[in-house]
Amino acid sequence: MTAEPPLVLIEPGAHRLGGHHPRTLTALAAARPGSWVIAPYGAADPGPLRQAGAHLVTGTRGHLAAVLLAAAHWAGAVSTAGQKAFASRRWPRALRRAPHQVTLLARCLTEAACLRTARRLVREPATVVVLSASEALHGAAALLGGQPHLRFLHEAITTEDAPVRLLGRIARRGERRVVALYPTAAVRDQFADAFPGLAGAVRAFAVDDGKRLTEAERDGARTAFGIPADAVAVCLVGGWWPYKDIATVDAALARLTASLHLVVTGTPLDEEMLFRWHELPQVHLHTVPGPVVEQVLRLVYAAADAALVTRRPGVGKESGLVMDAARLGVPLLVSDHDPDLTARFAGQPWVRLFPAGDDGALAAVLDGLAAGPPERPGPQAPAVLGMATAAEQAAFLTTAYTRLIEELR
C-alpha cells in the first residue's frame, strides 16, 4: 500500500491563541503523522502539534526565505506606524487606507518565506497548504515562494487599492499555481469579481476531531463556575468584533424575565458593557479572560446549556463558534444573519434561530430556556454543516493538490 503523502501546513498566525485555526492545524497534523507545520513566528501551544507527530518549523530555512521574512517584518512595522499616524479621520481616506495595503504586502512576503522554507525542507512529495492566507496577491505569493499550493481564504477584510492591484497584475501568471479554498459560498462570491481567473472550491475549514464533550466534563465545568445543576447557562465565546452583534445581546439581557448564567470568554471584550451586565438582576455573569487554550475553551462550552452566536445581517463567513458547538455537542442559539446557514439548520432540533438584530426575539429565546434547552446535537451534526473529519479533509487536500500539480505539467 502506498503511504499517504505528508501535509505541509503553513500557519502564519500560529503564534496567536484563539479561534478555531489552531485546532484545525493540530487535527490535520494528527491525521497525517510526520507532516510539517511551518509557523514563521512560532506556535502559541506547540505541545499538541508535537504530540500529533508533526515536524514543527519556526522561523525560516534558507537565505531567500530569511530575506523575504525580514522584508515582511519591515513592511509590518511600516504598516503599524502608518495606522497610528493616519488614524484620525482628518486625513484623506486614501492615506488612512495606505497602511492596510502595506499589511497585504507584508502578509504576502510572510507566505512566500514559508513557501520557500517548505521547498527547501520537504524533498518528498507533499501537499502544501496555507491555512490562513491573505486575501490578496495570491499569484505573487506563489511566484516569490516558488511553490504551488492550496490557500484557504477566510474573508475579504481589505480590498486592493491601485498599487497592490498593479502588483497583482504583474504576478497574475502565478495564480495558475494556486487553488483557493473558500469556507463558504458567500466568501467565494466576495472574491469572484476581483480574482476571476483564480481556481477555487468551496470547502469548510473547520474539521471534526471527534472529541465531543463528556458528562464528566459537563459536571466538572458546572462545579468550576459555581453554576447549579438546575440553572440555565449560556456561553458567549470569541472576541467582540464589529461583525458580531453584541449590541443586540446587550439589549436582550436587559429585557430578561428569567434567571440566566452567562459565561463569556474572548478578546477583545467591552469592560464597560460587562460591568453593566454584571449589574442586571437576571444575569449571573462569569467572565474568563481571553484568549484561552483549548482545555479552558472546552470548560466554557461544557458549562453551557447552549452557545449563543449573533452576527450582523449579511455576514457569510464560516463561524468557528457554530462549528465548535456542532463538533462538541452543544445546542445553538443563532441569529438568522446568513441565509445559507439558516437553510442548513432547517429542522435541526439542536438549534433555535432568532431574527438578526431583534433583541426582543433574542430575550424570548433566552427566557424560553427555562422550560428546557434544545436537545444536544448528535455525532451527525458536523456533517449538517459540511464539516469533514480530519482524515477526510486531509484526503481532499491531497486530491486537490495532486490535480493542481498535474495541470501544471
C-alpha positions as CSV (number, residue, x, y, z in Angstrom):
1,M,0.0,0.0,0.0
2,T,1.4,3.4,-1.0
3,A,1.8,5.7,2.0
4,E,-0.3,8.9,2.1
5,P,1.9,11.9,1.4
6,P,2.5,14.2,4.3
7,L,0.9,17.6,4.6
8,V,2.9,20.8,4.7
9,L,0.7,23.1,6.8
10,I,1.6,26.8,6.8
11,E,0.0,28.8,9.5
12,P,1.4,32.4,9.8
13,G,-0.9,33.1,12.8
14,A,0.1,30.0,14.8
15,H,1.7,32.2,17.5
16,R,-1.7,33.6,18.4
17,L,-4.2,31.8,20.7
18,G,-7.8,31.8,20.0
19,G,-10.1,31.0,17.0
20,H,-10.5,27.5,15.5
21,H,-7.4,27.7,13.4
22,P,-5.0,26.1,16.0
23,R,-7.4,23.2,16.5
24,T,-7.7,22.6,12.8
25,L,-4.0,22.8,12.4
26,T,-3.4,20.1,15.1
27,A,-6.2,17.9,13.8
28,L,-4.8,17.8,10.3
29,A,-1.3,17.2,11.5
30,A,-2.6,14.3,13.6
31,A,-4.4,12.9,10.6
32,R,-1.1,12.6,8.7
33,P,1.6,11.9,11.3
34,G,5.0,13.1,10.0
35,S,3.5,16.1,8.4
36,W,5.3,19.5,8.5
37,V,3.9,22.6,10.3
38,I,5.6,25.9,9.3
39,A,4.9,28.6,11.8
40,P,7.2,31.6,11.0
41,Y,6.5,33.4,14.3
42,G,6.3,30.3,16.5
43,A,3.4,28.4,17.9
44,A,1.4,29.6,20.9
45,D,0.8,26.0,22.0
46,P,3.3,23.7,20.4
47,G,2.6,20.7,22.6
48,P,-0.4,19.3,20.7
49,L,1.4,19.6,17.4
50,R,4.4,17.6,18.7
51,Q,2.0,15.0,20.2
52,A,0.4,14.7,16.8
53,G,3.8,13.7,15.3
54,A,4.3,16.9,13.3
55,H,7.6,18.4,12.4
56,L,7.3,21.9,13.8
57,V,9.4,24.5,11.9
58,T,9.6,28.0,13.3
59,G,11.4,30.9,11.6
60,T,12.7,30.2,8.1
61,R,15.2,28.0,6.3
62,G,17.4,29.2,3.6
63,H,18.8,32.7,2.7
64,L,16.0,33.7,0.4
65,A,13.3,32.8,2.9
66,A,15.1,34.8,5.5
67,V,15.2,37.8,3.3
68,L,11.5,37.5,2.5
69,L,10.6,37.3,6.2
70,A,12.8,40.2,7.0
71,A,11.1,42.3,4.3
72,A,7.7,41.2,5.8
73,H,8.9,42.4,9.2
74,W,9.8,45.7,7.8
75,A,6.6,46.1,5.9
76,G,4.6,45.1,9.0
77,A,6.4,47.8,11.0
78,V,5.7,50.4,8.4
79,S,2.0,49.4,8.4
80,T,1.7,49.6,12.1
81,A,3.4,53.1,12.2
82,G,1.2,54.3,9.4
83,Q,-2.0,53.1,11.1
84,K,-1.1,55.1,14.2
85,A,0.0,58.2,12.2
86,F,-3.1,58.2,10.0
87,A,-5.7,57.0,12.4
88,S,-7.6,60.3,12.6
89,R,-10.5,60.9,10.1
90,R,-8.9,64.3,9.4
91,W,-6.6,62.5,7.0
92,P,-7.8,61.7,3.5
93,R,-9.3,58.2,3.1
94,A,-6.5,57.2,0.7
95,L,-3.9,57.9,3.4
96,R,-5.9,56.0,6.0
97,R,-6.2,53.0,3.7
98,A,-2.5,53.0,2.7
99,P,-1.1,51.2,5.8
100,H,-3.6,48.4,5.3
101,Q,-2.3,48.0,1.7
102,V,1.2,47.6,3.2
103,T,-0.2,44.9,5.5
104,L,-1.3,42.9,2.4
105,L,2.2,43.1,1.1
106,A,3.6,42.0,4.5
107,R,1.3,39.0,4.6
108,C,2.3,38.1,1.0
109,L,6.0,38.2,1.9
110,T,5.4,36.1,5.0
111,E,3.6,33.4,3.0
112,A,6.4,33.5,0.4
113,A,9.0,33.0,3.1
114,C,7.1,30.0,4.4
115,L,6.7,28.5,0.9
116,R,10.4,28.9,0.3
117,T,11.1,27.2,3.6
118,A,8.8,24.3,2.6
119,R,10.5,23.9,-0.7
120,R,13.9,23.7,1.0
121,L,13.0,21.3,3.8
122,V,10.5,18.9,2.2
123,R,12.1,16.8,-0.5
124,E,9.4,14.1,-0.7
125,P,6.0,14.6,-2.5
126,A,3.8,16.6,-0.1
127,T,0.6,18.6,-0.1
128,V,1.3,22.3,0.6
129,V,-1.5,24.3,2.2
130,V,-1.6,27.9,3.6
131,L,-4.3,27.6,6.3
132,S,-4.8,31.3,6.9
133,A,-4.0,33.0,3.6
134,S,-4.0,36.7,2.7
135,E,-6.9,37.9,0.7
136,A,-4.7,39.5,-1.9
137,L,-1.5,38.9,-4.0
138,H,-2.2,35.2,-4.4
139,G,0.0,34.9,-7.6
140,A,2.8,36.9,-6.0
141,A,3.0,34.6,-3.0
142,A,3.2,31.6,-5.4
143,L,5.9,33.2,-7.6
144,L,8.0,34.6,-4.7
145,G,7.6,31.4,-2.8
146,G,8.4,29.2,-5.8
147,Q,5.9,26.7,-4.7
148,P,2.4,25.7,-5.9
149,H,0.0,25.5,-3.1
150,L,-3.6,25.5,-1.8
151,R,-4.8,28.5,0.2
152,F,-7.7,29.0,2.5
153,L,-9.3,32.4,2.0
154,H,-11.4,33.0,5.1
155,E,-12.7,36.5,4.3
156,A,-12.0,39.7,2.4
157,I,-11.1,42.3,5.0
158,T,-9.0,44.7,3.0
159,T,-9.7,45.4,-0.7
160,E,-6.8,46.2,-3.0
161,D,-6.0,49.8,-4.0
162,A,-4.2,50.7,-7.2
163,P,-0.6,49.9,-6.2
164,V,-1.5,46.4,-4.8
165,R,-3.7,45.7,-7.8
166,L,-0.7,46.6,-10.1
167,L,1.5,44.2,-8.2
168,G,-1.3,41.6,-8.5
169,R,-1.5,42.1,-12.3
170,I,2.3,41.8,-12.7
171,A,2.2,38.4,-10.8
172,R,-1.1,37.3,-12.4
173,R,0.6,34.3,-14.1
174,G,1.3,32.9,-10.6
175,E,-2.3,32.4,-9.9
176,R,-2.4,29.3,-12.1
177,R,-0.1,27.8,-9.4
178,V,-2.7,28.3,-6.7
179,V,-6.1,26.8,-5.8
180,A,-8.2,28.9,-3.4
181,L,-10.4,27.2,-0.9
182,Y,-13.4,29.2,0.4
183,P,-15.1,28.1,3.6
184,T,-18.5,29.3,2.4
185,A,-20.2,30.2,-0.9
186,A,-20.6,33.8,0.4
187,V,-16.8,34.1,0.8
188,R,-16.3,32.7,-2.7
189,D,-18.6,35.3,-4.1
190,Q,-16.6,38.1,-2.3
191,F,-13.5,37.1,-4.3
192,A,-15.2,36.3,-7.6
193,D,-15.1,39.7,-9.2
194,A,-11.6,40.7,-8.0
195,F,-9.9,37.4,-9.0
196,P,-11.9,35.9,-11.9
197,G,-9.0,33.7,-13.0
198,L,-8.3,32.2,-9.6
199,A,-9.3,28.5,-9.5
200,G,-11.1,27.6,-6.3
201,A,-13.6,25.4,-4.5
202,V,-15.9,25.8,-1.5
203,R,-14.8,23.7,1.4
204,A,-15.5,24.1,5.1
205,F,-12.3,24.9,7.0
206,A,-13.1,23.5,10.5
207,V,-12.8,19.8,10.9
208,D,-14.4,17.3,13.2
209,D,-11.9,15.9,15.6
210,G,-14.4,13.6,17.2
211,K,-13.7,14.9,20.7
212,R,-17.2,15.5,22.0
213,L,-17.8,16.8,25.5
214,T,-18.3,14.1,28.1
215,E,-20.7,14.1,31.0
216,A,-17.8,14.3,33.4
217,E,-16.6,17.5,31.6
218,R,-20.1,19.0,31.9
219,D,-20.4,18.2,35.6
220,G,-16.9,19.5,36.3
221,A,-17.5,22.7,34.4
222,R,-20.7,23.5,36.3
223,T,-18.8,22.9,39.5
224,A,-15.9,25.1,38.4
225,F,-18.1,28.0,37.6
226,G,-20.4,27.5,40.5
227,I,-23.5,27.0,38.3
228,P,-26.2,25.0,39.9
229,A,-27.3,21.8,38.0
230,D,-30.8,23.1,37.6
231,A,-29.8,26.6,36.5
232,V,-29.8,27.8,32.9
233,A,-26.4,28.7,31.4
234,V,-25.4,30.1,28.0
235,C,-21.9,30.8,26.7
236,L,-20.8,33.7,24.6
237,V,-17.4,32.9,23.1
238,G,-15.0,34.9,21.0
239,G,-13.8,38.5,20.7
240,W,-16.4,41.2,20.2
241,W,-15.5,42.2,16.6
242,P,-17.6,44.6,14.5
243,Y,-19.3,41.9,12.6
244,K,-20.7,40.4,15.8
245,D,-23.9,41.9,17.0
246,I,-23.1,42.4,20.7
247,A,-25.4,45.4,20.9
248,T,-28.4,43.1,20.4
249,V,-27.2,40.8,23.2
250,D,-26.8,43.8,25.4
251,A,-30.4,45.0,24.8
252,A,-31.8,41.4,25.1
253,L,-30.1,40.8,28.5
254,A,-31.7,43.9,29.9
255,R,-35.2,42.5,28.9
256,L,-34.8,39.1,30.6
257,T,-37.5,37.9,32.9
258,A,-35.9,34.6,33.9
259,S,-32.6,34.0,35.6
260,L,-29.6,33.2,33.3
261,H,-26.0,32.3,33.9
262,L,-23.8,33.8,31.1
263,V,-20.2,32.6,30.6
264,V,-18.2,35.0,28.5
265,T,-14.7,34.5,27.1
266,G,-12.7,36.0,24.3
267,T,-10.7,39.1,23.4
268,P,-11.3,41.9,22.9
269,L,-14.3,42.5,25.2
270,D,-16.0,45.7,26.3
271,E,-15.3,46.0,30.0
272,E,-18.0,48.7,30.5
273,M,-20.6,46.5,28.9
274,L,-19.6,43.6,31.1
275,F,-19.9,45.7,34.2
276,R,-23.4,46.7,33.0
277,W,-24.3,43.0,32.6
278,H,-23.0,42.2,36.0
279,E,-25.5,44.6,37.5
280,L,-28.5,43.2,35.7
281,P,-30.9,41.5,38.1
282,Q,-31.5,38.3,36.0
283,V,-27.9,37.8,34.8
284,H,-25.2,35.9,36.7
285,L,-22.1,36.7,34.8
286,H,-18.9,34.5,34.6
287,T,-16.0,36.0,32.7
288,V,-12.9,34.1,31.5
289,P,-10.2,36.5,30.2
290,G,-9.1,35.5,26.7
291,P,-7.6,34.3,24.6
292,V,-7.7,30.8,26.2
293,V,-6.2,27.4,25.5
294,E,-8.3,24.6,24.2
295,Q,-8.8,22.9,27.6
296,V,-10.3,26.1,29.0
297,L,-12.5,26.6,26.0
298,R,-13.9,23.2,26.4
299,L,-14.7,24.0,30.0
300,V,-16.6,27.1,28.9
301,Y,-18.7,25.1,26.4
302,A,-19.2,22.3,28.8
303,A,-20.8,24.6,31.4
304,A,-23.4,25.8,29.0
305,D,-26.8,24.5,28.1
306,A,-26.4,26.4,24.8
307,A,-23.9,28.5,22.9
308,L,-25.1,32.0,21.6
309,V,-23.9,33.2,18.2
310,T,-25.0,36.6,17.0
311,R,-23.9,38.4,13.8
312,R,-24.9,41.3,11.7
313,P,-27.2,40.6,8.7
314,G,-25.2,39.6,5.6
315,V,-22.1,38.2,7.4
316,G,-21.5,35.0,5.5
317,K,-18.1,33.7,6.5
318,E,-17.6,30.5,8.4
319,S,-18.4,30.7,12.1
320,G,-15.9,28.8,14.2
321,L,-18.3,29.0,17.1
322,V,-21.1,27.3,15.2
323,M,-18.6,24.6,14.1
324,D,-17.4,24.3,17.7
325,A,-20.9,23.7,19.0
326,A,-21.7,21.1,16.4
327,R,-18.5,19.1,17.0
328,L,-18.6,19.3,20.8
329,G,-22.3,18.6,21.1
330,V,-23.6,21.9,22.4
331,P,-27.0,23.3,21.4
332,L,-27.1,26.6,19.5
333,L,-28.9,29.8,19.7
334,V,-28.1,31.6,16.4
335,S,-29.2,34.7,14.6
336,D,-30.5,34.3,11.0
337,H,-27.7,36.6,9.6
338,D,-26.7,34.1,6.9
339,P,-29.4,32.6,4.6
340,D,-27.2,29.6,3.7
341,L,-26.5,28.8,7.3
342,T,-30.2,29.3,8.2
343,A,-31.2,26.8,5.5
344,R,-28.8,24.2,6.8
345,F,-30.4,24.5,10.2
346,A,-33.9,23.8,8.9
347,G,-35.5,21.0,11.0
348,Q,-32.5,20.7,13.3
349,P,-33.8,20.2,16.9
350,W,-30.5,21.4,18.4
351,V,-30.8,24.9,17.0
352,R,-33.0,27.8,17.9
353,L,-33.0,30.7,15.5
354,F,-33.9,34.3,16.1
355,P,-34.1,37.3,13.7
356,A,-30.7,39.1,13.5
357,G,-30.8,42.4,15.3
358,D,-34.1,41.7,17.2
359,D,-33.3,42.0,20.9
360,G,-36.9,41.2,21.9
361,A,-36.8,37.9,20.0
362,L,-33.4,37.0,21.5
363,A,-34.7,37.8,25.0
364,A,-37.7,35.5,24.4
365,V,-35.3,32.7,23.2
366,L,-33.2,33.1,26.3
367,D,-36.1,33.2,28.7
368,G,-37.5,30.1,26.9
369,L,-34.5,28.1,28.0
370,A,-36.0,27.9,31.5
371,A,-38.6,25.5,30.0
372,G,-35.8,23.3,28.6
373,P,-32.8,23.8,26.3
374,P,-32.7,22.4,22.8
375,E,-31.5,18.8,22.6
376,R,-27.8,18.2,22.2
377,P,-26.5,17.8,18.6
378,G,-25.6,14.2,17.8
379,P,-22.5,12.9,16.0
380,Q,-24.1,13.6,12.7
381,A,-24.3,17.4,13.4
382,P,-20.9,18.3,11.9
383,A,-21.9,16.8,8.5
384,V,-25.0,19.0,8.5
385,L,-22.6,22.0,8.3
386,G,-20.4,20.4,5.7
387,M,-17.7,19.7,8.2
388,A,-15.4,16.8,7.3
389,T,-13.4,14.6,9.7
390,A,-9.7,15.5,9.8
391,A,-8.8,12.3,7.7
392,E,-11.4,13.3,5.1
393,Q,-10.1,16.8,4.9
394,A,-6.5,15.6,4.5
395,A,-7.6,13.3,1.7
396,F,-9.5,16.2,0.0
397,L,-6.5,18.4,0.2
398,T,-4.2,15.8,-1.2
399,T,-6.5,15.2,-4.1
400,A,-6.9,18.9,-4.9
401,Y,-3.1,19.4,-4.7
402,T,-2.4,16.4,-6.9
403,R,-4.8,17.7,-9.5
404,L,-3.1,21.1,-9.4
405,I,0.4,19.6,-9.9
406,E,-0.9,17.5,-12.8
407,E,-2.4,20.6,-14.5
408,L,0.9,22.5,-14.2
409,R,2.9,19.7,-16.0
